[in-house]
Amino acid sequence: MRHGQRGITFIGLLFIIVLVGIPVYAAIRLVPVYINYMGVARTLESLKSEFKGAPDPGAIRRSIDKHFQIDDTTGIESKDMEFTKDNGAVTVHAAYDDKVPFIGDVSLVVSFNKTVTIE
């Protein structure tokens, strides 16, 4: 009586490990980048409650710098942001790319874009 092969071969196992391992490794590399972006977004959202009335772009910029220093936020600075004053409101626009080395010469680049209007 002949029995068929049961289980998985070593090559098959390696193939599955590689297929699962590469996305998991990419996620591990990208988590700090997204945590950093969440800090930037949280800082910009906190500006809404921090500044009321006619906000001054200079004061907003200093506040952003303080928040970034306290939170140890990297990748963008207040001088890289765009401030637009219109009808008593200030719009703060932060757009930046964050690059993370992946494998060898391959890097992962993530683009972030956040806009907040402070009235």
Solvent accessible surface area in square Angstrom, and as a share of the most:
residue,aa,sasa,rsa
1,M,217,0.97
2,R,229,0.83
3,H,135,0.60
4,G,61,0.59
5,Q,143,0.63
6,R,203,0.74
7,G,75,0.72
8,I,98,0.50
9,T,71,0.41
10,F,141,0.59
11,I,133,0.67
12,G,22,0.21
13,L,77,0.38
14,L,78,0.39
15,F,128,0.53
16,I,85,0.43
17,I,94,0.48
18,V,80,0.46
19,L,103,0.51
20,V,91,0.52
21,G,31,0.30
22,I,84,0.42
23,P,78,0.49
24,V,79,0.45
25,Y,85,0.32
26,A,19,0.15
27,A,52,0.40
28,I,110,0.56
29,R,77,0.28
30,L,39,0.19
31,V,79,0.45
32,P,80,0.50
33,V,11,0.07
34,Y,102,0.39
35,I,109,0.55
36,N,24,0.12
37,Y,45,0.17
38,M,115,0.51
39,G,4,0.04
40,V,0,0.00
41,A,19,0.15
42,R,143,0.52
43,T,3,0.02
44,L,0,0.00
45,E,72,0.32
46,S,37,0.24
47,L,0,0.00
48,K,88,0.37
49,S,82,0.53
50,E,88,0.39
51,F,34,0.14
52,K,149,0.63
53,G,54,0.52
54,A,87,0.68
55,P,4,0.02
56,D,73,0.38
57,P,35,0.22
58,G,28,0.26
59,A,28,0.22
60,I,0,0.00
61,R,81,0.30
62,R,143,0.52
63,S,10,0.07
64,I,0,0.00
65,D,65,0.34
66,K,131,0.55
67,H,52,0.23
68,F,14,0.06
69,Q,150,0.67
70,I,144,0.73
71,D,65,0.34
72,D,114,0.59
73,T,18,0.11
74,T,86,0.50
75,G,51,0.49
76,I,5,0.02
77,E,93,0.42
78,S,4,0.03
79,K,147,0.62
80,D,86,0.44
81,M,10,0.05
82,E,104,0.47
83,F,39,0.16
84,T,65,0.38
85,K,121,0.51
86,D,87,0.45
87,N,148,0.76
88,G,41,0.39
89,A,15,0.12
90,V,0,0.00
91,T,37,0.21
92,V,0,0.00
93,H,54,0.24
94,A,1,0.01
95,A,54,0.42
96,Y,24,0.09
97,D,93,0.48
98,D,28,0.14
99,K,138,0.58
100,V,15,0.08
101,P,83,0.52
102,F,28,0.12
103,I,91,0.46
104,G,77,0.74
105,D,151,0.78
106,V,88,0.51
107,S,40,0.26
108,L,41,0.21
109,V,93,0.53
110,V,20,0.12
111,S,86,0.55
112,F,13,0.05
113,N,102,0.52
114,K,44,0.19
115,T,72,0.42
116,V,3,0.02
117,T,60,0.35
118,I,0,0.00
119,E,134,0.60
